[in-house]
């Protein structure tokens, strides 16, 4: 196989196996299918739920914020009290590294205050947006949210019914990671895909993404939506380069659970219960006996010629990842 064919093969395998354990972004499903059942069915309250999760970008920390600040109106009405609470709670919360733009108490507070105001002022009316691009523009107004966080926010708000339009494309402007993967899938246009963010170059990226999305859907036998396409382009690239594997999001989320939940005995955490409800237990470390990310599983396609999945291989019995033990 050519390099492009090899990457399409493993991209398909990654997507299939990631979906088999509830991904991509299973933590988003915990919020949008589980925690959403316990908040008021209004755009502002559902949007606030999403922000509590996406601020720290993990569910247990989001549960803490939501427990003590369940209504965005409370935050807007008491900004100094909220700032003091964040300062005192900071070391007992956990943030994913992807939220590096707000990784200090001051920046996190400013972001959450601005987002609370957005929930009250914009969320109730965003359903009247004319199209997905207008939705995107309104989301990009939120301080502390760049392209990455806005993609996650868009999809989560769509899943809980605040936004009507589904995620529309890969949002190629500034999207170096999915475009680098597209360049491997389409080496004939790699120079354009790895170049700048002009309208012409972004259109080329979306055109190539459309082709790859069609090929991926054909291989999987089901339509791949645009949000999934954007995510798997990024995550499969990491899987090939050494930092990702199907089920890794479960493992990293469990690491946040183990860090945060013992520090907040008064918070009725539901993350683990919802994980058991939504996802196959074979992929859950709290059932199988690990507490976070497992070293070495990233990079299996490039290093060993296969894609790891807990649905295929026995972690406990595997000694050498070059020779995984199947079930």
The 8 nearest C-alpha neighbors of each residue, nearest first, counted from 0:
[[1, 4, 5, 2, 3, 6, 8, 7],
 [0, 2, 4, 3, 5, 6, 184, 7],
 [1, 3, 5, 4, 6, 0, 183, 184],
 [2, 4, 184, 6, 1, 5, 183, 7],
 [5, 3, 7, 1, 6, 2, 0, 8],
 [6, 4, 2, 8, 3, 7, 0, 1],
 [5, 7, 3, 9, 8, 4, 10, 2],
 [8, 6, 10, 4, 5, 9, 11, 3],
 [9, 7, 5, 11, 6, 10, 4, 12],
 [8, 10, 12, 6, 11, 7, 13, 5],
 [11, 9, 7, 13, 12, 8, 6, 235],
 [12, 10, 14, 9, 8, 13, 215, 15],
 [11, 13, 9, 15, 10, 14, 16, 8],
 [12, 14, 10, 16, 11, 15, 17, 9],
 [15, 13, 17, 11, 12, 16, 18, 10],
 [14, 16, 12, 18, 13, 17, 11, 19],
 [15, 17, 19, 13, 18, 14, 245, 12],
 [16, 18, 245, 22, 14, 19, 20, 15],
 [17, 19, 22, 21, 15, 20, 16, 14],
 [20, 18, 16, 17, 21, 15, 22, 310],
 [21, 19, 18, 17, 22, 279, 278, 246],
 [20, 22, 18, 25, 19, 278, 17, 23],
 [23, 21, 18, 25, 24, 17, 20, 19],
 [22, 24, 25, 17, 18, 21, 227, 230],
 [25, 23, 22, 26, 27, 248, 28, 21],
 [24, 26, 22, 28, 27, 21, 23, 29],
 [25, 27, 29, 28, 24, 58, 30, 57],
 [28, 26, 25, 30, 29, 24, 31, 155],
 [27, 29, 31, 25, 30, 26, 32, 24],
 [30, 28, 33, 26, 27, 32, 31, 273],
 [31, 29, 34, 27, 28, 33, 32, 35],
 [30, 32, 28, 35, 29, 159, 33, 27],
 [33, 31, 28, 29, 30, 35, 34, 36],
 [34, 32, 29, 30, 35, 31, 36, 273],
 [33, 35, 30, 36, 37, 31, 32, 29],
 [34, 36, 37, 33, 31, 38, 30, 32],
 [37, 35, 34, 38, 33, 32, 39, 31],
 [36, 38, 35, 34, 39, 33, 40, 48],
 [39, 37, 35, 36, 40, 44, 45, 34],
 [38, 40, 41, 44, 37, 45, 36, 35],
 [41, 39, 38, 45, 42, 44, 35, 36],
 [40, 42, 44, 43, 39, 45, 123, 46],
 [43, 41, 45, 123, 161, 44, 122, 46],
 [42, 44, 118, 46, 41, 119, 45, 122],
 [45, 43, 47, 46, 41, 42, 39, 48],
 [46, 44, 48, 42, 47, 43, 41, 49],
 [45, 47, 43, 49, 44, 48, 42, 118],
 [46, 48, 50, 44, 49, 45, 43, 51],
 [49, 47, 45, 51, 46, 50, 44, 52],
 [50, 48, 46, 52, 47, 51, 53, 45],
 [51, 49, 53, 47, 52, 48, 54, 46],
 [50, 52, 61, 48, 54, 49, 53, 64],
 [51, 53, 61, 50, 49, 56, 58, 54],
 [52, 54, 56, 50, 55, 51, 49, 57],
 [55, 53, 56, 51, 50, 52, 111, 107],
 [54, 56, 94, 53, 57, 52, 95, 60],
 [57, 55, 53, 54, 52, 95, 94, 58],
 [58, 56, 55, 52, 60, 59, 61, 252],
 [57, 59, 61, 52, 60, 62, 26, 270],
 [60, 58, 62, 61, 256, 57, 63, 259],
 [61, 59, 63, 62, 92, 58, 57, 93],
 [60, 62, 52, 51, 58, 64, 59, 63],
 [61, 63, 59, 65, 60, 64, 66, 58],
 [62, 64, 60, 66, 61, 65, 59, 266],
 [65, 63, 61, 66, 62, 67, 68, 51],
 [64, 66, 69, 68, 62, 63, 67, 61],
 [67, 65, 63, 64, 68, 69, 62, 266],
 [66, 68, 64, 65, 69, 63, 266, 62],
 [69, 67, 65, 66, 70, 64, 73, 74],
 [70, 68, 65, 66, 67, 71, 64, 73],
 [71, 69, 72, 73, 68, 44, 74, 47],
 [70, 72, 115, 74, 73, 47, 75, 69],
 [71, 73, 75, 70, 74, 76, 115, 119],
 [74, 72, 76, 71, 70, 75, 77, 68],
 [75, 73, 71, 77, 72, 76, 78, 81],
 [74, 76, 72, 73, 77, 78, 71, 116],
 [75, 77, 73, 74, 72, 78, 71, 79],
 [78, 76, 74, 80, 75, 79, 73, 81],
 [79, 77, 81, 80, 74, 75, 82, 76],
 [80, 78, 82, 81, 77, 83, 84, 74],
 [81, 79, 83, 77, 82, 78, 84, 74],
 [80, 82, 84, 78, 79, 83, 77, 74],
 [81, 83, 79, 85, 84, 80, 108, 78],
 [84, 82, 86, 80, 81, 85, 79, 87],
 [83, 85, 81, 87, 82, 86, 88, 80],
 [86, 84, 88, 82, 83, 87, 89, 81],
 [87, 85, 83, 89, 84, 88, 104, 82],
 [86, 88, 84, 85, 89, 83, 90, 91],
 [89, 87, 85, 91, 86, 90, 84, 92],
 [88, 90, 86, 91, 92, 85, 87, 104],
 [89, 91, 92, 88, 87, 93, 86, 85],
 [90, 92, 89, 88, 262, 259, 93, 263],
 [93, 91, 89, 60, 90, 259, 88, 94],
 [92, 94, 60, 255, 55, 259, 95, 91],
 [95, 93, 55, 56, 96, 92, 98, 57],
 [94, 96, 97, 56, 98, 55, 57, 93],
 [95, 97, 98, 99, 94, 102, 56, 55],
 [96, 98, 95, 99, 56, 94, 100, 147],
 [99, 97, 96, 100, 101, 95, 102, 55],
 [98, 100, 102, 101, 97, 96, 95, 94],
 [101, 99, 98, 102, 143, 106, 144, 97],
 [102, 100, 106, 107, 99, 103, 98, 143],
 [101, 103, 99, 100, 107, 98, 106, 104],
 [102, 104, 106, 105, 101, 107, 108, 89],
 [105, 103, 107, 106, 86, 108, 85, 89],
 [104, 106, 108, 103, 107, 109, 82, 86],
 [107, 105, 101, 109, 103, 108, 104, 110],
 [106, 108, 101, 104, 110, 109, 105, 103],
 [109, 107, 105, 111, 110, 106, 82, 104],
 [110, 108, 106, 112, 107, 111, 113, 105],
 [109, 111, 107, 113, 108, 112, 143, 142],
 [110, 112, 114, 108, 113, 109, 115, 107],
 [113, 111, 115, 109, 114, 110, 108, 116],
 [114, 112, 110, 116, 111, 115, 109, 117],
 [113, 115, 117, 111, 116, 112, 110, 118],
 [116, 114, 71, 118, 112, 117, 113, 111],
 [115, 117, 113, 119, 114, 118, 120, 75],
 [118, 116, 114, 120, 121, 115, 119, 113],
 [119, 117, 43, 122, 115, 116, 120, 121],
 [120, 118, 116, 117, 43, 121, 122, 115],
 [119, 121, 117, 118, 116, 122, 123, 124],
 [122, 120, 117, 124, 123, 118, 125, 119],
 [121, 123, 118, 125, 124, 43, 42, 120],
 [124, 122, 42, 121, 125, 43, 120, 119],
 [125, 123, 126, 122, 121, 127, 128, 120],
 [126, 124, 127, 122, 128, 121, 123, 162],
 [125, 127, 124, 128, 162, 163, 161, 123],
 [126, 128, 125, 124, 129, 163, 130, 162],
 [129, 127, 125, 126, 130, 133, 134, 131],
 [130, 128, 127, 133, 131, 134, 132, 126],
 [129, 131, 133, 132, 128, 134, 164, 127],
 [130, 132, 134, 133, 164, 135, 167, 166],
 [131, 133, 135, 134, 130, 136, 129, 167],
 [132, 134, 136, 135, 131, 130, 128, 137],
 [135, 133, 131, 137, 132, 136, 128, 138],
 [134, 136, 132, 138, 133, 137, 131, 139],
 [135, 137, 133, 139, 138, 134, 132, 140],
 [138, 136, 134, 135, 140, 139, 133, 141],
 [139, 137, 135, 140, 136, 141, 134, 149],
 [138, 140, 136, 141, 137, 135, 149, 144],
 [139, 141, 138, 137, 142, 136, 144, 135],
 [142, 140, 139, 138, 144, 114, 143, 113],
 [143, 141, 144, 110, 140, 113, 139, 114],
 [144, 142, 110, 100, 101, 141, 145, 106],
 [145, 143, 148, 142, 149, 141, 139, 146],
 [144, 146, 147, 148, 149, 143, 139, 142],
 [145, 147, 149, 148, 150, 144, 173, 174],
 [148, 146, 150, 149, 145, 151, 144, 97],
 [149, 147, 151, 144, 150, 145, 146, 152],
 [148, 150, 152, 146, 151, 147, 144, 153],
 [151, 149, 153, 147, 148, 152, 146, 154],
 [150, 152, 148, 154, 149, 153, 155, 147],
 [153, 151, 149, 155, 150, 154, 156, 148],
 [152, 154, 150, 156, 151, 155, 149, 157],
 [153, 155, 157, 151, 156, 152, 158, 166],
 [154, 156, 158, 152, 157, 153, 151, 159],
 [157, 155, 161, 159, 153, 158, 154, 162],
 [156, 158, 162, 154, 160, 155, 159, 161],
 [157, 159, 155, 156, 160, 154, 31, 161],
 [160, 158, 156, 157, 31, 161, 155, 45],
 [159, 161, 157, 162, 158, 156, 163, 42],
 [160, 162, 156, 42, 157, 159, 126, 163],
 [163, 161, 157, 160, 126, 156, 164, 125],
 [162, 164, 126, 157, 165, 160, 161, 131],
 [163, 165, 131, 162, 166, 130, 157, 167],
 [166, 164, 167, 157, 163, 154, 131, 162],
 [165, 167, 226, 225, 154, 168, 164, 153],
 [166, 168, 165, 225, 131, 169, 226, 164],
 [169, 167, 225, 170, 166, 205, 226, 229],
 [168, 170, 229, 171, 225, 205, 167, 226],
 [171, 169, 168, 172, 174, 205, 167, 173],
 [170, 172, 174, 169, 201, 173, 204, 205],
 [173, 171, 196, 174, 170, 201, 197, 175],
 [174, 172, 175, 171, 196, 146, 170, 195],
 [173, 175, 171, 172, 176, 177, 178, 170],
 [174, 176, 178, 173, 177, 179, 193, 171],
 [175, 177, 179, 178, 233, 174, 180, 232],
 [178, 176, 233, 232, 180, 179, 175, 174],
 [177, 179, 181, 175, 180, 176, 192, 182],
 [180, 178, 182, 176, 181, 177, 175, 193],
 [179, 181, 177, 183, 178, 182, 236, 232],
 [180, 182, 178, 184, 183, 179, 185, 177],
 [183, 181, 189, 185, 179, 186, 180, 184],
 [184, 182, 180, 181, 186, 185, 3, 179],
 [183, 185, 3, 181, 182, 186, 180, 6],
 [186, 184, 182, 187, 183, 181, 188, 189],
 [187, 185, 189, 182, 188, 183, 184, 3],
 [186, 188, 185, 189, 182, 190, 184, 191],
 [189, 187, 186, 191, 190, 185, 192, 182],
 [190, 188, 182, 186, 192, 191, 187, 193],
 [189, 191, 193, 188, 192, 194, 182, 187],
 [192, 190, 194, 189, 188, 193, 200, 203],
 [193, 191, 189, 194, 190, 178, 182, 204],
 [192, 194, 190, 191, 189, 179, 178, 195],
 [195, 193, 191, 192, 190, 196, 200, 189],
 [196, 194, 197, 200, 193, 191, 192, 201],
 [197, 195, 172, 201, 200, 198, 173, 194],
 [196, 198, 200, 199, 195, 201, 172, 202],
 [197, 199, 201, 200, 202, 196, 172, 203],
 [200, 198, 202, 197, 201, 203, 196, 204],
 [199, 201, 203, 197, 202, 198, 196, 191],
 [202, 200, 204, 198, 203, 199, 171, 196],
 [201, 203, 205, 199, 204, 200, 206, 198],
 [204, 202, 206, 200, 201, 205, 207, 199],
 [205, 203, 201, 207, 202, 206, 192, 208],
 [204, 206, 208, 202, 207, 203, 209, 201],
 [207, 205, 203, 209, 208, 204, 202, 210],
 [208, 206, 210, 204, 209, 205, 203, 211],
 [207, 209, 205, 211, 206, 210, 212, 204],
 [210, 208, 212, 206, 207, 211, 205, 213],
 [211, 209, 207, 213, 208, 212, 214, 206],
 [210, 212, 214, 208, 213, 209, 215, 207],
 [211, 213, 209, 215, 210, 214, 208, 216],
 [212, 214, 216, 210, 211, 215, 217, 209],
 [215, 213, 211, 217, 212, 216, 218, 210],
 [214, 216, 212, 218, 217, 213, 211, 11],
 [217, 215, 222, 213, 219, 221, 223, 218],
 [218, 216, 220, 214, 215, 219, 213, 221],
 [217, 219, 215, 216, 220, 214, 11, 221],
 [220, 218, 216, 221, 217, 215, 15, 11],
 [219, 221, 217, 218, 216, 222, 215, 223],
 [222, 220, 216, 219, 223, 217, 218, 215],
 [221, 223, 216, 224, 220, 217, 219, 213],
 [222, 224, 216, 221, 227, 228, 212, 225],
 [225, 223, 227, 226, 228, 222, 166, 212],
 [224, 226, 228, 168, 227, 166, 167, 229],
 [225, 227, 229, 228, 224, 166, 230, 154],
 [228, 226, 230, 225, 224, 229, 231, 223],
 [229, 227, 225, 226, 231, 230, 232, 224],
 [228, 230, 169, 226, 232, 227, 231, 225],
 [229, 231, 227, 233, 232, 228, 234, 226],
 [232, 230, 234, 233, 228, 235, 229, 227],
 [231, 233, 177, 229, 230, 235, 234, 180],
 [234, 232, 177, 231, 236, 230, 176, 235],
 [233, 235, 231, 237, 236, 232, 230, 238],
 [234, 236, 238, 237, 231, 232, 233, 10],
 [235, 237, 239, 233, 234, 238, 180, 240],
 [238, 236, 240, 234, 242, 243, 235, 239],
 [239, 237, 243, 235, 298, 297, 241, 236],
 [238, 240, 298, 236, 237, 301, 241, 300],
 [241, 239, 237, 238, 298, 236, 242, 301],
 [298, 242, 240, 297, 238, 239, 237, 243],
 [243, 241, 297, 237, 238, 240, 298, 244],
 [242, 244, 238, 297, 237, 241, 234, 247],
 [245, 243, 297, 238, 247, 246, 296, 307],
 [244, 246, 17, 247, 308, 16, 13, 307],
 [247, 245, 249, 248, 244, 17, 20, 282],
 [246, 248, 250, 249, 244, 245, 251, 243],
 [249, 247, 251, 250, 246, 252, 24, 25],
 [250, 248, 252, 247, 246, 251, 253, 283],
 [249, 251, 291, 292, 247, 253, 248, 252],
 [250, 252, 254, 248, 292, 291, 253, 249],
 [253, 251, 255, 249, 254, 250, 248, 256],
 [254, 252, 256, 250, 255, 251, 291, 257],
 [253, 255, 291, 251, 257, 252, 256, 290],
 [256, 254, 258, 252, 253, 257, 259, 93],
 [257, 255, 253, 259, 254, 258, 260, 59],
 [256, 258, 254, 255, 259, 253, 260, 261],
 [257, 259, 255, 256, 260, 254, 261, 93],
 [260, 258, 256, 262, 261, 257, 92, 255],
 [259, 261, 262, 263, 256, 257, 258, 59],
 [262, 260, 263, 259, 264, 258, 257, 256],
 [263, 261, 260, 259, 264, 91, 258, 92],
 [262, 264, 265, 260, 261, 266, 259, 63],
 [265, 263, 266, 262, 261, 260, 267, 268],
 [264, 266, 263, 267, 268, 262, 66, 63],
 [265, 267, 264, 268, 263, 63, 66, 62],
 [268, 266, 269, 265, 264, 66, 62, 263],
 [267, 269, 266, 270, 62, 59, 260, 271],
 [268, 270, 272, 271, 273, 267, 34, 62],
 [271, 269, 273, 272, 268, 274, 59, 58],
 [270, 272, 274, 273, 269, 275, 268, 285],
 [273, 271, 275, 269, 274, 270, 276, 268],
 [272, 274, 276, 270, 275, 271, 277, 29],
 [275, 273, 271, 277, 276, 272, 278, 270],
 [274, 276, 272, 273, 277, 278, 271, 280],
 [277, 275, 273, 274, 278, 272, 279, 271],
 [278, 276, 274, 275, 273, 279, 21, 29],
 [277, 279, 274, 21, 275, 276, 20, 280],
 [280, 278, 281, 282, 20, 277, 275, 283],
 [279, 281, 283, 282, 278, 286, 275, 287],
 [280, 282, 279, 283, 309, 310, 287, 286],
 [281, 283, 280, 309, 279, 20, 246, 284],
 [284, 282, 280, 285, 286, 281, 287, 249],
 [283, 285, 289, 287, 288, 286, 290, 282],
 [284, 286, 283, 288, 287, 289, 290, 253],
 [287, 285, 284, 283, 288, 280, 281, 289],
 [288, 286, 284, 285, 283, 289, 281, 282],
 [287, 289, 284, 285, 286, 290, 283, 315],
 [290, 288, 284, 291, 287, 285, 293, 286],
 [291, 289, 284, 254, 253, 285, 288, 250],
 [292, 290, 254, 250, 251, 253, 289, 293],
 [293, 291, 250, 251, 247, 294, 290, 254],
 [294, 292, 291, 296, 295, 250, 247, 289],
 [293, 295, 296, 292, 297, 242, 291, 241],
 [294, 296, 297, 293, 298, 320, 299, 241],
 [297, 295, 294, 299, 244, 298, 293, 307],
 [298, 296, 241, 243, 242, 244, 238, 295],
 [241, 297, 299, 239, 238, 300, 301, 240],
 [298, 300, 302, 303, 301, 297, 306, 305],
 [301, 299, 304, 305, 306, 298, 303, 302],
 [300, 302, 239, 298, 299, 304, 303, 240],
 [303, 301, 299, 300, 298, 304, 321, 305],
 [302, 304, 299, 321, 300, 305, 301, 320],
 [303, 305, 300, 301, 302, 299, 306, 321],
 [306, 304, 300, 303, 299, 307, 301, 9],
 [307, 305, 300, 299, 308, 13, 12, 304],
 [306, 308, 305, 299, 244, 296, 245, 309],
 [309, 307, 310, 311, 245, 312, 16, 306],
 [308, 310, 312, 311, 282, 281, 313, 307],
 [309, 311, 308, 312, 281, 282, 20, 16],
 [312, 310, 308, 309, 325, 326, 313, 307],
 [311, 313, 325, 309, 324, 326, 310, 308],
 [312, 314, 316, 315, 324, 326, 325, 317],
 [315, 313, 317, 316, 312, 309, 324, 323],
 [314, 316, 313, 317, 318, 287, 324, 288],
 [315, 317, 313, 314, 324, 318, 323, 312],
 [318, 316, 324, 314, 323, 315, 319, 313],
 [319, 317, 316, 320, 323, 322, 315, 314],
 [318, 320, 321, 322, 317, 323, 324, 316],
 [321, 319, 323, 322, 318, 317, 303, 296],
 [320, 322, 319, 303, 323, 302, 299, 304],
 [321, 323, 320, 319, 324, 317, 318, 303],
 [324, 322, 320, 317, 321, 325, 312, 319],
 [323, 325, 317, 312, 313, 316, 322, 326],
 [326, 324, 312, 311, 313, 323, 317, 316],
 [325, 312, 313, 311, 324, 310, 309, 316]]
